[in-house]
Amino acid sequence: MKLSKIGILTAFLTSSLYIAPNTIAATQGTLDPTSNGSFEVTLTIPDRVQISGLQDIDFGTFVSGDFNYDYPLCVYSNTPTAQYGVTVTGDGTAGAFTLTNGTDTIPYAVYWNETAGTTTGEMLLTAGTKLGNRAGANQQSYICASGGDSANIHVWIQDANMRNITNGTYTGTMTVFIDPA
């Protein structure tokens, strides 16, 4: 079988274009009065996010009027853009935002703001739907010890949803899921 010069040249060029994943190969020492060698050290830091500063909410006893509760919290991201996505779910049917006494339910609304300590610019969340590309995560401290809180959550229960409802204690759980955007 005869190989053409072009085939041999193509095989040579293709094999010579291979680049090893590590650009520095380990070198071994020599047998001398002193010896040294070198090797590459690699570490990969993945995208990481964390939410902290969450707190239980106790609205107390309903008399009349809407119940509103908002507070700042910490979203940390080690990504260069400080962006993140947020998905919030309740423990109602299909993740709905509801409180229940075991029989009756009271719906509530949840808002997210990527600026801590304010409701200005907040966005109404749909349970279980990701709100992506949020900006301004704290990049200095994963618990916001420096750089400050970086987001705000607001829970709103309308007066009309609490009227004509069976008495009792209503509870629910909200879950906040943060991911790198």
Biotite code that builds the C-alpha atoms (Angstrom):
import biotite.structure as struc

atoms = struc.array([
    struc.Atom([0.000, 0.000, 0.000], chain_id="A", res_id=1, res_name="MET", atom_name="CA", element="C"),
    struc.Atom([1.421, 3.330, -1.038], chain_id="A", res_id=2, res_name="LYS", atom_name="CA", element="C"),
    struc.Atom([0.867, 6.488, 0.994], chain_id="A", res_id=3, res_name="LEU", atom_name="CA", element="C"),
    struc.Atom([0.922, 9.761, -0.836], chain_id="A", res_id=4, res_name="SER", atom_name="CA", element="C"),
    struc.Atom([3.138, 12.595, 0.304], chain_id="A", res_id=5, res_name="LYS", atom_name="CA", element="C"),
    struc.Atom([0.047, 14.751, 0.862], chain_id="A", res_id=6, res_name="ILE", atom_name="CA", element="C"),
    struc.Atom([-1.494, 12.078, 3.121], chain_id="A", res_id=7, res_name="GLY", atom_name="CA", element="C"),
    struc.Atom([1.676, 11.814, 5.197], chain_id="A", res_id=8, res_name="ILE", atom_name="CA", element="C"),
    struc.Atom([1.954, 15.625, 5.424], chain_id="A", res_id=9, res_name="LEU", atom_name="CA", element="C"),
    struc.Atom([-1.715, 15.899, 6.480], chain_id="A", res_id=10, res_name="THR", atom_name="CA", element="C"),
    struc.Atom([-1.251, 13.253, 9.175], chain_id="A", res_id=11, res_name="ALA", atom_name="CA", element="C"),
    struc.Atom([1.883, 15.021, 10.447], chain_id="A", res_id=12, res_name="PHE", atom_name="CA", element="C"),
    struc.Atom([0.252, 18.466, 10.553], chain_id="A", res_id=13, res_name="LEU", atom_name="CA", element="C"),
    struc.Atom([-2.876, 17.131, 12.263], chain_id="A", res_id=14, res_name="THR", atom_name="CA", element="C"),
    struc.Atom([-0.882, 15.371, 14.969], chain_id="A", res_id=15, res_name="SER", atom_name="CA", element="C"),
    struc.Atom([1.386, 18.379, 15.518], chain_id="A", res_id=16, res_name="SER", atom_name="CA", element="C"),
    struc.Atom([-1.601, 20.692, 16.116], chain_id="A", res_id=17, res_name="LEU", atom_name="CA", element="C"),
    struc.Atom([-2.616, 18.794, 19.254], chain_id="A", res_id=18, res_name="TYR", atom_name="CA", element="C"),
    struc.Atom([-2.118, 20.990, 22.313], chain_id="A", res_id=19, res_name="ILE", atom_name="CA", element="C"),
    struc.Atom([-1.909, 19.318, 25.687], chain_id="A", res_id=20, res_name="ALA", atom_name="CA", element="C"),
    struc.Atom([-4.391, 20.591, 28.288], chain_id="A", res_id=21, res_name="PRO", atom_name="CA", element="C"),
    struc.Atom([-1.576, 21.606, 30.645], chain_id="A", res_id=22, res_name="ASN", atom_name="CA", element="C"),
    struc.Atom([0.864, 24.063, 29.139], chain_id="A", res_id=23, res_name="THR", atom_name="CA", element="C"),
    struc.Atom([3.586, 23.281, 31.656], chain_id="A", res_id=24, res_name="ILE", atom_name="CA", element="C"),
    struc.Atom([4.703, 19.684, 31.912], chain_id="A", res_id=25, res_name="ALA", atom_name="CA", element="C"),
    struc.Atom([6.293, 18.396, 35.083], chain_id="A", res_id=26, res_name="ALA", atom_name="CA", element="C"),
    struc.Atom([10.075, 18.369, 34.904], chain_id="A", res_id=27, res_name="THR", atom_name="CA", element="C"),
    struc.Atom([12.154, 15.904, 36.842], chain_id="A", res_id=28, res_name="GLN", atom_name="CA", element="C"),
    struc.Atom([15.329, 16.635, 38.723], chain_id="A", res_id=29, res_name="GLY", atom_name="CA", element="C"),
    struc.Atom([18.731, 15.319, 37.746], chain_id="A", res_id=30, res_name="THR", atom_name="CA", element="C"),
    struc.Atom([21.157, 13.239, 39.786], chain_id="A", res_id=31, res_name="LEU", atom_name="CA", element="C"),
    struc.Atom([23.558, 15.931, 40.979], chain_id="A", res_id=32, res_name="ASP", atom_name="CA", element="C"),
    struc.Atom([24.715, 17.374, 44.333], chain_id="A", res_id=33, res_name="PRO", atom_name="CA", element="C"),
    struc.Atom([21.441, 19.376, 44.280], chain_id="A", res_id=34, res_name="THR", atom_name="CA", element="C"),
    struc.Atom([18.331, 18.664, 42.285], chain_id="A", res_id=35, res_name="SER", atom_name="CA", element="C"),
    struc.Atom([15.138, 20.482, 41.447], chain_id="A", res_id=36, res_name="ASN", atom_name="CA", element="C"),
    struc.Atom([12.039, 19.843, 39.402], chain_id="A", res_id=37, res_name="GLY", atom_name="CA", element="C"),
    struc.Atom([8.777, 21.607, 38.792], chain_id="A", res_id=38, res_name="SER", atom_name="CA", element="C"),
    struc.Atom([5.130, 20.766, 38.309], chain_id="A", res_id=39, res_name="PHE", atom_name="CA", element="C"),
    struc.Atom([1.897, 22.614, 37.650], chain_id="A", res_id=40, res_name="GLU", atom_name="CA", element="C"),
    struc.Atom([-0.728, 23.187, 40.350], chain_id="A", res_id=41, res_name="VAL", atom_name="CA", element="C"),
    struc.Atom([-4.318, 23.797, 39.217], chain_id="A", res_id=42, res_name="THR", atom_name="CA", element="C"),
    struc.Atom([-7.410, 24.769, 41.173], chain_id="A", res_id=43, res_name="LEU", atom_name="CA", element="C"),
    struc.Atom([-10.873, 25.499, 39.771], chain_id="A", res_id=44, res_name="THR", atom_name="CA", element="C"),
    struc.Atom([-13.308, 27.673, 41.724], chain_id="A", res_id=45, res_name="ILE", atom_name="CA", element="C"),
    struc.Atom([-16.880, 27.099, 40.495], chain_id="A", res_id=46, res_name="PRO", atom_name="CA", element="C"),
    struc.Atom([-19.633, 29.725, 40.417], chain_id="A", res_id=47, res_name="ASP", atom_name="CA", element="C"),
    struc.Atom([-20.977, 30.072, 43.946], chain_id="A", res_id=48, res_name="ARG", atom_name="CA", element="C"),
    struc.Atom([-23.944, 31.933, 45.386], chain_id="A", res_id=49, res_name="VAL", atom_name="CA", element="C"),
    struc.Atom([-25.492, 32.139, 48.834], chain_id="A", res_id=50, res_name="GLN", atom_name="CA", element="C"),
    struc.Atom([-28.574, 33.727, 50.348], chain_id="A", res_id=51, res_name="ILE", atom_name="CA", element="C"),
    struc.Atom([-28.583, 34.716, 54.014], chain_id="A", res_id=52, res_name="SER", atom_name="CA", element="C"),
    struc.Atom([-30.388, 37.068, 56.331], chain_id="A", res_id=53, res_name="GLY", atom_name="CA", element="C"),
    struc.Atom([-33.734, 35.308, 55.863], chain_id="A", res_id=54, res_name="LEU", atom_name="CA", element="C"),
    struc.Atom([-36.040, 35.619, 58.841], chain_id="A", res_id=55, res_name="GLN", atom_name="CA", element="C"),
    struc.Atom([-39.385, 34.229, 59.924], chain_id="A", res_id=56, res_name="ASP", atom_name="CA", element="C"),
    struc.Atom([-42.323, 36.625, 59.601], chain_id="A", res_id=57, res_name="ILE", atom_name="CA", element="C"),
    struc.Atom([-45.044, 36.850, 62.255], chain_id="A", res_id=58, res_name="ASP", atom_name="CA", element="C"),
    struc.Atom([-47.801, 39.230, 61.178], chain_id="A", res_id=59, res_name="PHE", atom_name="CA", element="C"),
    struc.Atom([-49.551, 38.911, 64.526], chain_id="A", res_id=60, res_name="GLY", atom_name="CA", element="C"),
    struc.Atom([-53.344, 39.059, 64.806], chain_id="A", res_id=61, res_name="THR", atom_name="CA", element="C"),
    struc.Atom([-55.481, 40.433, 61.977], chain_id="A", res_id=62, res_name="PHE", atom_name="CA", element="C"),
    struc.Atom([-57.842, 43.295, 62.814], chain_id="A", res_id=63, res_name="VAL", atom_name="CA", element="C"),
    struc.Atom([-58.106, 45.168, 59.517], chain_id="A", res_id=64, res_name="SER", atom_name="CA", element="C"),
    struc.Atom([-55.919, 46.477, 56.727], chain_id="A", res_id=65, res_name="GLY", atom_name="CA", element="C"),
    struc.Atom([-53.256, 44.939, 54.529], chain_id="A", res_id=66, res_name="ASP", atom_name="CA", element="C"),
    struc.Atom([-50.236, 43.236, 56.053], chain_id="A", res_id=67, res_name="PHE", atom_name="CA", element="C"),
    struc.Atom([-46.898, 44.225, 54.514], chain_id="A", res_id=68, res_name="ASN", atom_name="CA", element="C"),
    struc.Atom([-43.497, 43.047, 55.600], chain_id="A", res_id=69, res_name="TYR", atom_name="CA", element="C"),
    struc.Atom([-40.281, 43.771, 53.782], chain_id="A", res_id=70, res_name="ASP", atom_name="CA", element="C"),
    struc.Atom([-36.697, 43.418, 54.824], chain_id="A", res_id=71, res_name="TYR", atom_name="CA", element="C"),
    struc.Atom([-33.207, 43.445, 53.339], chain_id="A", res_id=72, res_name="PRO", atom_name="CA", element="C"),
    struc.Atom([-31.226, 40.262, 52.893], chain_id="A", res_id=73, res_name="LEU", atom_name="CA", element="C"),
    struc.Atom([-27.894, 39.132, 51.514], chain_id="A", res_id=74, res_name="CYS", atom_name="CA", element="C"),
    struc.Atom([-27.307, 37.557, 48.122], chain_id="A", res_id=75, res_name="VAL", atom_name="CA", element="C"),
    struc.Atom([-23.644, 36.720, 47.531], chain_id="A", res_id=76, res_name="TYR", atom_name="CA", element="C"),
    struc.Atom([-22.089, 35.753, 44.214], chain_id="A", res_id=77, res_name="SER", atom_name="CA", element="C"),
    struc.Atom([-18.476, 35.117, 43.278], chain_id="A", res_id=78, res_name="ASN", atom_name="CA", element="C"),
    struc.Atom([-19.177, 35.627, 39.570], chain_id="A", res_id=79, res_name="THR", atom_name="CA", element="C"),
    struc.Atom([-17.460, 38.574, 37.837], chain_id="A", res_id=80, res_name="PRO", atom_name="CA", element="C"),
    struc.Atom([-20.818, 40.152, 36.905], chain_id="A", res_id=81, res_name="THR", atom_name="CA", element="C"),
    struc.Atom([-22.395, 39.788, 40.396], chain_id="A", res_id=82, res_name="ALA", atom_name="CA", element="C"),
    struc.Atom([-25.540, 38.573, 38.654], chain_id="A", res_id=83, res_name="GLN", atom_name="CA", element="C"),
    struc.Atom([-27.851, 35.870, 39.920], chain_id="A", res_id=84, res_name="TYR", atom_name="CA", element="C"),
    struc.Atom([-31.260, 34.354, 39.348], chain_id="A", res_id=85, res_name="GLY", atom_name="CA", element="C"),
    struc.Atom([-33.944, 34.007, 42.005], chain_id="A", res_id=86, res_name="VAL", atom_name="CA", element="C"),
    struc.Atom([-36.871, 31.574, 42.151], chain_id="A", res_id=87, res_name="THR", atom_name="CA", element="C"),
    struc.Atom([-39.300, 31.717, 45.057], chain_id="A", res_id=88, res_name="VAL", atom_name="CA", element="C"),
    struc.Atom([-41.948, 29.121, 45.868], chain_id="A", res_id=89, res_name="THR", atom_name="CA", element="C"),
    struc.Atom([-44.550, 28.761, 48.564], chain_id="A", res_id=90, res_name="GLY", atom_name="CA", element="C"),
    struc.Atom([-45.846, 25.518, 50.000], chain_id="A", res_id=91, res_name="ASP", atom_name="CA", element="C"),
    struc.Atom([-49.316, 25.849, 48.499], chain_id="A", res_id=92, res_name="GLY", atom_name="CA", element="C"),
    struc.Atom([-50.632, 23.859, 45.548], chain_id="A", res_id=93, res_name="THR", atom_name="CA", element="C"),
    struc.Atom([-48.082, 23.952, 42.690], chain_id="A", res_id=94, res_name="ALA", atom_name="CA", element="C"),
    struc.Atom([-45.799, 26.116, 44.864], chain_id="A", res_id=95, res_name="GLY", atom_name="CA", element="C"),
    struc.Atom([-48.381, 28.882, 45.354], chain_id="A", res_id=96, res_name="ALA", atom_name="CA", element="C"),
    struc.Atom([-47.819, 31.598, 47.945], chain_id="A", res_id=97, res_name="PHE", atom_name="CA", element="C"),
    struc.Atom([-50.456, 30.685, 50.540], chain_id="A", res_id=98, res_name="THR", atom_name="CA", element="C"),
    struc.Atom([-50.957, 30.414, 54.276], chain_id="A", res_id=99, res_name="LEU", atom_name="CA", element="C"),
    struc.Atom([-53.202, 27.649, 55.614], chain_id="A", res_id=100, res_name="THR", atom_name="CA", element="C"),
    struc.Atom([-54.814, 26.556, 58.852], chain_id="A", res_id=101, res_name="ASN", atom_name="CA", element="C"),
    struc.Atom([-55.135, 23.034, 57.472], chain_id="A", res_id=102, res_name="GLY", atom_name="CA", element="C"),
    struc.Atom([-58.537, 23.712, 55.911], chain_id="A", res_id=103, res_name="THR", atom_name="CA", element="C"),
    struc.Atom([-58.648, 27.243, 54.499], chain_id="A", res_id=104, res_name="ASP", atom_name="CA", element="C"),
    struc.Atom([-55.967, 29.166, 52.626], chain_id="A", res_id=105, res_name="THR", atom_name="CA", element="C"),
    struc.Atom([-55.005, 32.817, 52.356], chain_id="A", res_id=106, res_name="ILE", atom_name="CA", element="C"),
    struc.Atom([-53.015, 33.881, 49.273], chain_id="A", res_id=107, res_name="PRO", atom_name="CA", element="C"),
    struc.Atom([-50.218, 36.409, 49.528], chain_id="A", res_id=108, res_name="TYR", atom_name="CA", element="C"),
    struc.Atom([-47.945, 38.233, 47.082], chain_id="A", res_id=109, res_name="ALA", atom_name="CA", element="C"),
    struc.Atom([-44.144, 38.278, 47.084], chain_id="A", res_id=110, res_name="VAL", atom_name="CA", element="C"),
    struc.Atom([-41.959, 40.994, 45.575], chain_id="A", res_id=111, res_name="TYR", atom_name="CA", element="C"),
    struc.Atom([-38.201, 41.005, 44.945], chain_id="A", res_id=112, res_name="TRP", atom_name="CA", element="C"),
    struc.Atom([-35.901, 43.992, 44.711], chain_id="A", res_id=113, res_name="ASN", atom_name="CA", element="C"),
    struc.Atom([-32.206, 43.819, 43.874], chain_id="A", res_id=114, res_name="GLU", atom_name="CA", element="C"),
    struc.Atom([-31.599, 46.868, 46.069], chain_id="A", res_id=115, res_name="THR", atom_name="CA", element="C"),
    struc.Atom([-31.603, 46.330, 49.827], chain_id="A", res_id=116, res_name="ALA", atom_name="CA", element="C"),
    struc.Atom([-33.789, 48.368, 52.142], chain_id="A", res_id=117, res_name="GLY", atom_name="CA", element="C"),
    struc.Atom([-36.309, 49.702, 49.635], chain_id="A", res_id=118, res_name="THR", atom_name="CA", element="C"),
    struc.Atom([-39.478, 48.641, 47.859], chain_id="A", res_id=119, res_name="THR", atom_name="CA", element="C"),
    struc.Atom([-38.840, 51.099, 45.017], chain_id="A", res_id=120, res_name="THR", atom_name="CA", element="C"),
    struc.Atom([-38.207, 49.106, 41.847], chain_id="A", res_id=121, res_name="GLY", atom_name="CA", element="C"),
    struc.Atom([-39.501, 45.843, 43.273], chain_id="A", res_id=122, res_name="GLU", atom_name="CA", element="C"),
    struc.Atom([-40.840, 43.133, 40.946], chain_id="A", res_id=123, res_name="MET", atom_name="CA", element="C"),
    struc.Atom([-43.868, 40.935, 41.618], chain_id="A", res_id=124, res_name="LEU", atom_name="CA", element="C"),
    struc.Atom([-42.819, 37.284, 41.642], chain_id="A", res_id=125, res_name="LEU", atom_name="CA", element="C"),
    struc.Atom([-44.731, 34.401, 40.132], chain_id="A", res_id=126, res_name="THR", atom_name="CA", element="C"),
    struc.Atom([-44.356, 31.321, 42.323], chain_id="A", res_id=127, res_name="ALA", atom_name="CA", element="C"),
    struc.Atom([-41.803, 28.905, 40.871], chain_id="A", res_id=128, res_name="GLY", atom_name="CA", element="C"),
    struc.Atom([-40.790, 31.206, 38.001], chain_id="A", res_id=129, res_name="THR", atom_name="CA", element="C"),
    struc.Atom([-37.168, 32.308, 37.805], chain_id="A", res_id=130, res_name="LYS", atom_name="CA", element="C"),
    struc.Atom([-36.421, 36.004, 37.817], chain_id="A", res_id=131, res_name="LEU", atom_name="CA", element="C"),
    struc.Atom([-33.071, 35.975, 36.033], chain_id="A", res_id=132, res_name="GLY", atom_name="CA", element="C"),
    struc.Atom([-30.181, 38.340, 35.528], chain_id="A", res_id=133, res_name="ASN", atom_name="CA", element="C"),
    struc.Atom([-30.542, 40.191, 38.805], chain_id="A", res_id=134, res_name="ARG", atom_name="CA", element="C"),
    struc.Atom([-27.623, 42.520, 39.448], chain_id="A", res_id=135, res_name="ALA", atom_name="CA", element="C"),
    struc.Atom([-25.749, 43.753, 42.458], chain_id="A", res_id=136, res_name="GLY", atom_name="CA", element="C"),
    struc.Atom([-25.002, 40.641, 44.492], chain_id="A", res_id=137, res_name="ALA", atom_name="CA", element="C"),
    struc.Atom([-22.497, 41.212, 47.261], chain_id="A", res_id=138, res_name="ASN", atom_name="CA", element="C"),
    struc.Atom([-19.056, 40.087, 46.090], chain_id="A", res_id=139, res_name="GLN", atom_name="CA", element="C"),
    struc.Atom([-17.119, 40.985, 49.225], chain_id="A", res_id=140, res_name="GLN", atom_name="CA", element="C"),
    struc.Atom([-18.616, 38.712, 51.872], chain_id="A", res_id=141, res_name="SER", atom_name="CA", element="C"),
    struc.Atom([-20.836, 35.649, 51.531], chain_id="A", res_id=142, res_name="TYR", atom_name="CA", element="C"),
    struc.Atom([-22.751, 36.759, 54.654], chain_id="A", res_id=143, res_name="ILE", atom_name="CA", element="C"),
    struc.Atom([-22.639, 40.473, 53.736], chain_id="A", res_id=144, res_name="CYS", atom_name="CA", element="C"),
    struc.Atom([-20.399, 41.288, 56.717], chain_id="A", res_id=145, res_name="ALA", atom_name="CA", element="C"),
    struc.Atom([-18.767, 43.851, 54.435], chain_id="A", res_id=146, res_name="SER", atom_name="CA", element="C"),
    struc.Atom([-20.400, 45.454, 51.431], chain_id="A", res_id=147, res_name="GLY", atom_name="CA", element="C"),
    struc.Atom([-23.868, 45.296, 53.013], chain_id="A", res_id=148, res_name="GLY", atom_name="CA", element="C"),
    struc.Atom([-27.121, 43.559, 52.154], chain_id="A", res_id=149, res_name="ASP", atom_name="CA", element="C"),
    struc.Atom([-27.850, 43.303, 48.452], chain_id="A", res_id=150, res_name="SER", atom_name="CA", element="C"),
    struc.Atom([-31.559, 42.522, 47.971], chain_id="A", res_id=151, res_name="ALA", atom_name="CA", element="C"),
    struc.Atom([-34.997, 43.062, 49.483], chain_id="A", res_id=152, res_name="ASN", atom_name="CA", element="C"),
    struc.Atom([-37.994, 40.739, 49.837], chain_id="A", res_id=153, res_name="ILE", atom_name="CA", element="C"),
    struc.Atom([-41.538, 42.015, 50.431], chain_id="A", res_id=154, res_name="HIS", atom_name="CA", element="C"),
    struc.Atom([-44.541, 39.912, 51.476], chain_id="A", res_id=155, res_name="VAL", atom_name="CA", element="C"),
    struc.Atom([-48.031, 41.420, 51.096], chain_id="A", res_id=156, res_name="TRP", atom_name="CA", element="C"),
    struc.Atom([-51.336, 39.981, 52.342], chain_id="A", res_id=157, res_name="ILE", atom_name="CA", element="C"),
    struc.Atom([-54.377, 41.964, 51.226], chain_id="A", res_id=158, res_name="GLN", atom_name="CA", element="C"),
    struc.Atom([-57.096, 42.844, 53.723], chain_id="A", res_id=159, res_name="ASP", atom_name="CA", element="C"),
    struc.Atom([-59.767, 41.374, 51.417], chain_id="A", res_id=160, res_name="ALA", atom_name="CA", element="C"),
    struc.Atom([-58.066, 37.947, 51.558], chain_id="A", res_id=161, res_name="ASN", atom_name="CA", element="C"),
    struc.Atom([-58.288, 37.853, 55.366], chain_id="A", res_id=162, res_name="MET", atom_name="CA", element="C"),
    struc.Atom([-61.947, 38.864, 55.739], chain_id="A", res_id=163, res_name="ARG", atom_name="CA", element="C"),
    struc.Atom([-64.695, 36.228, 55.937], chain_id="A", res_id=164, res_name="ASN", atom_name="CA", element="C"),
    struc.Atom([-62.157, 33.480, 56.608], chain_id="A", res_id=165, res_name="ILE", atom_name="CA", element="C"),
    struc.Atom([-62.275, 30.872, 59.387], chain_id="A", res_id=166, res_name="THR", atom_name="CA", element="C"),
    struc.Atom([-60.441, 31.846, 62.547], chain_id="A", res_id=167, res_name="ASN", atom_name="CA", element="C"),
    struc.Atom([-57.210, 30.078, 63.442], chain_id="A", res_id=168, res_name="GLY", atom_name="CA", element="C"),
    struc.Atom([-53.482, 30.286, 62.981], chain_id="A", res_id=169, res_name="THR", atom_name="CA", element="C"),
    struc.Atom([-52.376, 30.299, 59.346], chain_id="A", res_id=170, res_name="TYR", atom_name="CA", element="C"),
    struc.Atom([-48.845, 29.295, 58.417], chain_id="A", res_id=171, res_name="THR", atom_name="CA", element="C"),
    struc.Atom([-46.810, 28.635, 55.319], chain_id="A", res_id=172, res_name="GLY", atom_name="CA", element="C"),
    struc.Atom([-43.246, 28.217, 54.163], chain_id="A", res_id=173, res_name="THR", atom_name="CA", element="C"),
    struc.Atom([-41.506, 30.135, 51.431], chain_id="A", res_id=174, res_name="MET", atom_name="CA", element="C"),
    struc.Atom([-38.361, 28.802, 49.735], chain_id="A", res_id=175, res_name="THR", atom_name="CA", element="C"),
    struc.Atom([-35.893, 31.136, 48.006], chain_id="A", res_id=176, res_name="VAL", atom_name="CA", element="C"),
    struc.Atom([-33.602, 29.509, 45.421], chain_id="A", res_id=177, res_name="PHE", atom_name="CA", element="C"),
    struc.Atom([-30.590, 31.496, 44.158], chain_id="A", res_id=178, res_name="ILE", atom_name="CA", element="C"),
    struc.Atom([-28.454, 30.416, 41.197], chain_id="A", res_id=179, res_name="ASP", atom_name="CA", element="C"),
    struc.Atom([-25.670, 32.041, 39.163], chain_id="A", res_id=180, res_name="PRO", atom_name="CA", element="C"),
    struc.Atom([-27.191, 33.920, 36.220], chain_id="A", res_id=181, res_name="ALA", atom_name="CA", element="C"),
])
